[in-house]
């Protein structure tokens, strides 16, 4: 393998999440545990990038978990007492705390998206937004063996 020439990466937020959750303890354990409305407030200079976003019923939101513990984690406690490496889990504590949520798009007004399904603290920086495309993003035969069939997604982070 060849070593990448990039020694660092610089990301600038495109906006911020407005969830109403002021502390980590208030946040739901999973995006599936929050049907309440939240808002994605893009910086005004990115508003044009939302043109026709309402053609999608759902959007993928990538954001930076700024309160995360960024120390390398070799193992993370998992469901049913099983341990997994950090990259085999959904823990927010990661070397690069980038999170992803698929949220239902409720409304779009200028640089604001109203969505359902966010599980993070108010003021979290948004890195990117992409439309969820069922034909591309849904993999029918995908599975993960650490979740029992029909279990609560909130229990399986």
WOUR-V166348 format. One record per residue. PSI is psi as a letter, one per 40 degrees, with the letter a starting at -180 (none if undefined). Layout:
# WOUR-V166348
psi-><PSI,PSI>
This chain:
# WOUR-V166348
psi-><i,i,h,i,e,h,e,i,h,h,h,h,i,e,a,i,h,g,d,e,h,d,i,d,d,d,h,i,e,i,d,e,e,h,e,i,i,i,i,h,h,i,i,d,e,e,d,d,e,e,h,e,d,e,e,h,d,i,i,h,h,h,i,h,g,e,e,i,h,e,i,h,h,d,i,h,h,a,i,f,e,i,i,i,i,d,e,e,i,e,i,e,g,i,d,g,g,h,i,h,i,h,i,h,h,d,i,h,h,b,e,h,h,h,i,h,f,i,f,i,i,h,e,h,h,h,d,i,h,i,i,h,h,d,d,d,e,h,h,d,e,i,i,h,e,e,h,i,h,f,i,h,d,d,e,f,none>
